[in-house]
Amino acid sequence: DDRAFIENKRKFVLCKASSGHKHALEEVFSDASIMDQMNDTKVAKEVEILNKFMRMIDSDPDKAYYGYNHVHKANEELAIDSLMVTDELFRSSDIATRKKYVQLVESVRENGGQVYL
């Protein structure tokens, strides 16, 4: 049934990449014309935050944390401006994992940080 695709056709953007691998997403998202088409989407903001994170890893790695333990510690220090969490972790079928990430997300929001799921 193609109905879902047809109903969401306006959400698709035609673009070219040098390969079909994940690393090609960076190539696509760095294309200004593609990002112009995606400006009003949730993805555009997430890509912007991810690019900011990648630049921070290069320029100031002591301020870029990833992995639960490091991020949790940064949150305790009120040092999180933006937090990105995958759906896989936030909606994990493992109850303990899901609770851990839901609590982290709620705490970051309470402390004034932005959360992107």
Secondary structure, 3 states (H helix, E strand, C coil): CCHHHHHCHHHCCCCCCCCCCCCHHHHHHCCHHHHHHHCCCHHHHHHHHHHHHHHHHHHCHHHCCCCHHHHHHHHHCCCCCEEECCHHHHCCCCHHHHHHHHHHHHHHHHCCCEEEC
